[in-house]
Amino acid sequence: MLSAEKKSIHRHSALETHNSVFNPMNYEHITSRCFINFPFRRLQQELDFVLSHRIQPEIGLEGDTLYTATGAEYREIAEALAKAGLGCTLHAPFFDLAPGGLDEKILVASRAKLGKAFDLIELFRPASVVCHLNYEENKHGYKESAWFSTSLATWQELLAKAAAHQVPLMLENTYETGPGQHKNMFTALNSSLARFCLDTGHVSAFAKNSWQDWLPALAPWLGQLHLHDNHGDRDEHLAPGKGSFDFSGLFHYLKEQRLQPLITLEPHTEDDLLASLAALDRMHFFEAE
């Protein structure tokens, strides 16, 4: 998600300095068809920018936001986006959470925090809610069956909340090294609203493999893409094409298979946002839809 670092793409100072160059409206044909990650508190600070440039945010609910933000604050943002005719997605929290945890107290806390995110569906009417499956072989492999059954119960409960509003639940890859756990989970959930979010940066940095190791195994469930790049050693959140991920191959596959997942860009700097938009434009990603 967008960081609060000095290089954040949405600090007023950065925008004022580069305003003549930084103009997402030059890529409205792309921004109108994708989402761009924003932590909720950053979205509040930069709401005028978002509205004026018609950016559709993927609203991050990490940290203490779900404990400290008020209903009035959420309503203000939701109403502003709706009035402007802008869509959004929600990204549920994931730090320190254990949706398949075997410690009952940690599991209860994890489910409660995730539940708070899903309670916002009715207000924001997002195109999706993204969560992390959070399977790690080195932690959960020795008790895989117990982890799976506990995790399944967590996602079944949250999926029911999302399904009440016909909103898809996207389960994103993070530290998983292959599609097996996701495939098993989607099969068990057995719902058209339980979908896969392929995070391209995580494939390179954490799985240490390629999109071909994930698709077509999960193509039947593919519902969303998180697009960012790196060089395979850490999660840099570079613009597509600035690292080693095979975007041209992935985009060709998606068009060949006529797959049209939701698209979210995940840059962490102003330069990488503009470069991400330029990359999608250069690759003609949306033209064949």
C-alpha positions in Angstrom: 0.0 0.0 0.0 1.0 3.7 -0.3 3.5 4.5 2.4 3.6 7.7 4.5 7.3 8.3 3.5 8.5 11.7 2.3 8.3 10.4 -1.2 4.7 9.5 -1.0 3.1 10.2 -4.3 0.3 12.2 -2.6 2.1 14.6 -0.3 1.0 18.1 -1.2 4.6 19.3 -1.3 5.6 16.7 -3.9 2.5 17.5 -6.0 3.1 21.2 -5.8 6.7 20.9 -6.9 6.0 18.7 -9.9 2.4 19.7 -10.7 3.3 20.8 -14.2 4.7 17.3 -15.0 2.5 15.1 -12.8 -0.8 14.9 -14.5 -2.8 11.6 -14.3 -5.5 13.2 -16.4 -3.2 12.6 -19.3 -4.0 8.9 -18.7 -7.7 9.2 -17.9 -8.4 6.3 -20.3 -6.4 4.2 -17.9 -7.3 5.7 -14.5 -11.0 5.4 -15.4 -10.5 1.6 -15.7 -8.2 0.8 -12.8 -7.7 1.6 -9.1 -4.7 3.1 -7.3 -3.7 2.2 -3.8 -4.3 4.8 -1.0 -4.3 4.2 2.8 -7.4 5.7 4.2 -5.7 8.4 6.2 -3.7 9.5 3.1 -6.9 9.5 1.1 -8.4 11.9 3.6 -5.5 14.2 3.3 -5.4 14.1 -0.5 -9.1 13.9 -1.3 -9.1 17.1 -3.4 -6.3 15.7 -5.5 -8.1 12.3 -5.9 -11.4 14.0 -6.9 -9.8 16.5 -9.3 -7.8 13.9 -11.1 -10.6 11.3 -11.0 -8.5 8.6 -9.3 -10.4 5.5 -8.1 -8.7 4.4 -4.9 -8.0 1.0 -3.5 -8.6 2.1 0.1 -6.1 0.6 2.5 -7.3 -0.2 6.0 -4.0 -1.1 7.6 -2.6 0.0 11.0 -5.0 1.5 13.6 -7.4 3.0 11.0 -10.2 0.6 11.8 -10.0 1.4 15.5 -9.6 5.2 15.2 -11.5 6.4 12.2 -15.1 7.4 12.9 -18.3 6.6 11.0 -18.5 10.2 10.0 -15.0 10.1 8.5 -15.8 7.0 6.5 -19.1 8.5 5.3 -17.4 11.7 4.2 -15.0 9.8 1.9 -17.7 7.4 0.6 -20.1 10.2 -0.2 -17.4 12.3 -1.9 -16.4 9.4 -4.1 -20.0 8.5 -4.9 -20.9 12.1 -5.8 -18.0 12.2 -8.2 -19.0 8.9 -9.7 -15.7 7.3 -8.7 -15.5 3.6 -7.8 -13.2 2.1 -5.2 -12.0 -1.2 -3.8 -11.1 -2.0 -0.1 -7.9 -3.6 1.0 -8.4 -5.3 4.4 -5.6 -5.2 7.0 -3.0 -8.0 7.0 -0.1 -7.0 9.3 0.1 -9.1 12.4 -3.1 -11.0 11.6 -3.6 -14.7 11.6 -6.8 -15.7 9.8 -5.8 -19.4 10.1 -4.2 -18.9 13.6 -4.1 -21.8 16.0 -3.9 -19.5 19.0 -7.6 -18.9 19.9 -7.1 -15.4 21.3 -5.0 -14.2 18.3 -7.5 -15.8 15.9 -10.4 -14.0 17.6 -8.6 -10.7 17.3 -7.7 -11.3 13.7 -11.3 -12.1 12.8 -12.6 -9.1 14.7 -10.3 -6.7 12.8 -11.0 -8.2 9.4 -14.7 -8.1 10.3 -14.5 -4.3 10.8 -13.2 -3.9 7.3 -16.0 -5.9 5.9 -18.5 -3.9 7.9 -17.6 -1.0 5.6 -18.8 -2.7 2.4 -22.4 -1.4 2.8 -21.0 2.2 3.0 -18.4 2.1 0.3 -20.0 -0.4 -2.1 -16.5 -1.4 -3.4 -15.8 -3.4 -6.5 -13.9 -5.9 -4.3 -12.4 -6.5 -0.9 -8.8 -7.7 -1.0 -7.4 -9.9 1.8 -4.2 -11.9 2.2 -4.5 -15.6 2.5 -1.4 -15.5 4.8 -0.2 -19.1 4.4 3.5 -19.5 5.1 5.0 -22.9 4.6 7.7 -22.5 7.2 5.1 -21.5 9.8 2.0 -23.5 8.9 3.3 -26.5 6.9 3.8 -28.7 9.9 0.1 -28.2 10.9 -1.3 -27.6 7.5 -4.6 -29.3 8.0 -5.4 -27.4 11.2 -4.4 -24.2 9.6 -6.5 -24.8 6.5 -9.7 -25.7 8.4 -9.3 -22.6 10.7 -8.6 -20.3 7.7 -11.5 -21.7 5.8 -13.9 -20.9 8.6 -12.5 -17.3 8.7 -13.0 -16.8 5.0 -16.5 -18.4 5.0 -17.6 -15.9 7.6 -16.2 -12.9 5.8 -17.4 -14.2 2.4 -20.9 -14.3 3.7 -20.6 -10.6 4.7 -19.4 -9.7 1.2 -21.9 -11.9 -0.6 -24.8 -10.1 1.1 -23.8 -7.1 -1.1 -22.6 -9.2 -4.1 -19.1 -8.0 -3.5 -16.2 -10.3 -4.4 -13.7 -11.4 -1.8 -10.2 -11.4 -3.3 -7.5 -13.6 -1.7 -4.1 -12.3 -2.7 -0.8 -14.1 -2.8 1.9 -12.9 -0.5 4.5 -15.4 0.9 2.9 -18.5 -0.7 5.3 -20.0 -3.2 2.7 -21.7 -5.5 -1.0 -21.8 -6.2 -1.8 -24.9 -4.1 -3.2 -23.3 -1.0 -5.3 -20.7 -2.9 -6.7 -23.4 -5.2 -7.7 -25.6 -2.3 -9.3 -22.6 -0.6 -11.3 -21.5 -3.6 -12.4 -25.1 -4.2 -13.6 -25.4 -0.6 -15.3 -21.9 -0.5 -17.2 -22.9 -3.7 -18.4 -19.4 -4.5 -18.3 -17.3 -7.6 -17.5 -14.4 -5.3 -14.4 -16.0 -3.9 -11.7 -14.8 -6.3 -7.9 -14.7 -6.7 -5.9 -11.5 -6.7 -2.5 -12.0 -8.4 0.1 -9.7 -7.0 2.9 -9.5 -9.5 5.4 -8.0 -7.1 4.9 -10.8 -4.6 5.4 -13.4 -7.2 8.8 -12.1 -7.9 10.0 -11.0 -4.5 8.5 -13.7 -2.3 7.5 -16.7 -4.4 10.7 -16.4 -6.4 9.0 -17.7 -9.5 6.8 -16.5 -12.4 3.2 -15.9 -13.3 3.2 -19.1 -15.2 3.6 -20.9 -11.9 0.3 -19.3 -10.7 -1.7 -19.2 -13.9 -3.4 -21.0 -15.5 -3.9 -23.0 -12.3 -5.8 -20.2 -10.7 -7.2 -18.6 -13.9 -10.7 -19.9 -13.2 -10.7 -17.8 -10.1 -8.8 -14.7 -11.3 -10.6 -11.6 -10.3 -7.9 -8.9 -9.7 -4.3 -7.9 -10.4 -2.0 -5.9 -8.2 0.5 -4.5 -10.6 4.0 -3.5 -9.5 7.5 -4.6 -10.2 10.9 -5.5 -8.5 14.1 -7.2 -9.2 13.3 -10.4 -7.3 15.1 -9.5 -4.1 12.6 -7.4 -2.3 9.1 -5.9 -2.6 10.1 -2.6 -4.2 6.8 -1.5 -5.7 8.4 -0.2 -8.9 6.4 0.6 -12.0 5.8 -2.2 -14.4 8.8 -2.7 -16.6 11.3 -1.3 -14.1 12.0 -4.7 -12.7 12.2 -8.3 -13.9 8.5 -9.4 -14.0 7.2 -10.6 -17.4 4.3 -8.2 -17.9 4.2 -8.5 -21.6 3.8 -12.3 -21.3 1.1 -11.9 -18.6 -0.9 -9.3 -20.5 -0.7 -11.4 -23.7 -2.0 -14.4 -21.7 -4.9 -12.4 -20.2 -6.0 -11.1 -23.6 -5.6 -14.6 -25.2 -7.8 -16.1 -22.5 -10.2 -13.2 -22.5 -9.7 -12.6 -18.8 -10.6 -9.1 -17.6 -9.7 -8.9 -13.9 -9.9 -5.7 -11.9 -6.6 -3.7 -12.1 -4.9 -2.0 -9.2 -1.7 -0.1 -9.5 0.5 -0.1 -6.4 3.2 2.5 -6.8 4.8 4.1 -3.7 6.2 7.2 -5.3 5.0 9.9 -7.6 7.4 8.9 -10.3 6.4 5.3 -10.1 2.7 6.2 -10.4 3.3 8.2 -13.5 5.6 5.5 -14.9 3.0 2.8 -14.1 0.3 4.7 -16.1 2.8 5.3 -18.9 3.7 1.5 -18.9 0.1 0.4 -19.3 -0.4 3.0 -22.0 2.7 1.8 -23.8 1.7 -1.8 -23.5 -1.8 -1.0 -24.9 -3.2 -3.1 -22.0 -6.8 -2.0 -22.2 -7.2 -1.6 -26.0 -8.1 -5.1 -26.8 -10.9 -5.4 -24.2 
